Amino acid sequence: MKFFTDKTVKNDYLLIKITDYLRLRNKHKDFSKWKEVIIDSGVYELKKSYEYSWINDINIQDFLNSLFNNHYFSLDYPSDMNLNYQKLFIKKSWNNALKYYNHSQYITTVQYKHNDFWNFVEWFDKYNELSIKSGILGLGNMCRIKYFTEFLENSLDYAFSNCNHSRIHIYGLCLKGIPFAVKLANRYNIELSIDSTKWTKACSENLKNKYSLNCNKQNRQEFFNTYLELIKKRISFLHEKKN
């Protein structure tokens, strides 16, 4: 599993907002220390708007063409960011998928009605039939689900068991959902990647007792390492339970 997160911690896989990416690239900053980079469109902007603030400043095709082979981008509109624009966001995401699925640096990301399993299936099947050049099929609209719900279990199971592509990327999957996704990825021989900053909340009693609930600049690495170790323990537990 490849776990992407922000540059405040030591990690092989970087998650970075497009505005920060462009700013650092313009300053000739070196991205070579990361094995892969996923560029986030800045989805939290959509909580207050139906469009990204930077969208008119960039030609998306030219931007994709400018990326290194290990840098990836998705221009999708998660409906969980703003349910008032749910229908519009689903349409915009699909239109972008049709425009860019044949670009090797584009993550084609499934969007659908929030928390609606049958709508997920309907849209997943459409996206899944595209000949995605990057080989990466993204699963969006899950990052604001805090617990491992029946919807997540059923949707992930359907996605991995039916996927036509070599890799699935899941945005912001909750902690308890990650070991389940790893199990499915192993079962169906599909590469898995995830991005998240959910580790910034204390995931153990030890962290809570030492630092309270939220991390700060000084202890971010400890929070991150503890989160990854907990994931490994839960994956190991599922493996032992299976055997």
C-alpha positions, -999 to +999 in steps of 0.1 A: +000+000+000+012+035-009+001+061+017+002+097+005+002+127+029+015+162+032+051+174+033+052+181+070+064+145+077+090+122+063+072+099+039+079+084+004+046+096-011+035+132-012+000+147-012+001+184-022-025+210-032-022+222-068-017+258-057+012+248-035+026+225-062+026+253-088+042+278-063+070+254-054+076+243-089+079+279-100+106+283-074+123+253-089+118+232-057+130+196-060+103+169-058+128+140-064+128+129-027+093+115-031+087+083-050+053+096-062+033+128-059-005+132-060-017+167-066-049+176-048-073+200-066-082+216-032-116+199-027-124+218+006-128+249-015-160+233-028-176+235+007-184+272-002-184+272-039-193+252-070-159+258-087-122+259-078-107+293-074-076+285-096-095+268-125-093+297-150-056+302-144-046+268-158-049+249-190-055+214-177-041+195-207-009+216-207-006+211-169-010+173-173+016+173-201+040+192-178+040+166-150+067+141-143+059+105-149+055+099-112+032+129-106-006+125-109-036+148-108-074+144-108-099+172-115-129+158-098-157+173-077-167+153-046-204+157-039-197+152-001-181+186-001-213+203-010-245+183-013-263+214-027-243+209-059-243+171-059-259+167-094-236+193-109-205+178-093-212+143-106-217+157-141-185+178-140-165+149-127-177+126-154-171+152-181-135+156-169-131+118-168-141+116-205-117+145-214-086+132-196-088+094-189-064+088-218-036+109-202-010+089-183-008+114-154-046+116-148-063+097-120-098+090-132-119+093-101-154+078-095-180+103-082-216+095-073-244+104-049-230+105-014-235+074+007-257+058-020-244+023-028-265+016-059-256+049-074-220+041-066-223+009-085-240+026-115-212+052-118-184+028-109-194+006-138-192+036-162-158+048-151-145+012-149-152+007-187-129+036-196-095+026-209-076+046-182-041+052-194-026+058-160-040+025-148-053+043-117-090+043-109-098+067-080-126+062-055-139+096-043-166+108-020-154+088+010-131+111+029-158+126+051-171+092+063-155+089+097-164+053+105-162+020+086-198+019+076-218-007+057-217+016+027-179+016+027-177-022+031-200-029+003-186-003-020-150-013-016-158-049-020-177-042-052-149-019-065-120-044-060-139-074-071-149-058-104-120-034-112-106-035-147-075-016-138-041-022-121-045+002-092-072+017-070-066+050-052-089+059-023-091+095-011-092+099+027-103+065+037-110+062+075-085+042+096-107+011+101-114+009+064-077+008+054-069-028+065-101-040+048-090-023+016-056-039+019-072-073+023-092-068-009-062-055-028-043-086-019-072-109-028-077-094-062-041-086-069-047-048-074-022-022-063-037+001-036-029+037-027-045+060-002-041+096+007-051+111+041-042+136+068-065+119+093-034+108+113-033+144+127-059+133+152-045+111+180-052+074+172-040+060+205-045+066+242-008+071+246-008+100+221-039+115+238-023+113+272+010+129+260-003+156+237-041+158+238-062+151+206-045+171+179-008+171+168+014+201+165+045+210+145+068+193+170+050+159+173+036+155+138+061+127+129+052+108+160+015+110+152+021+099+116+044+070+126+019+058+152-009+059+127+010+038+102+020+013+129-016+009+140-026+002+104+001-025+102-011-041+134-047-042+121-036-057+088-016-083+106-047-091+128-069-096+098-043-119+082-040-140+114-078-141+118-081-154+082-055-182+089 
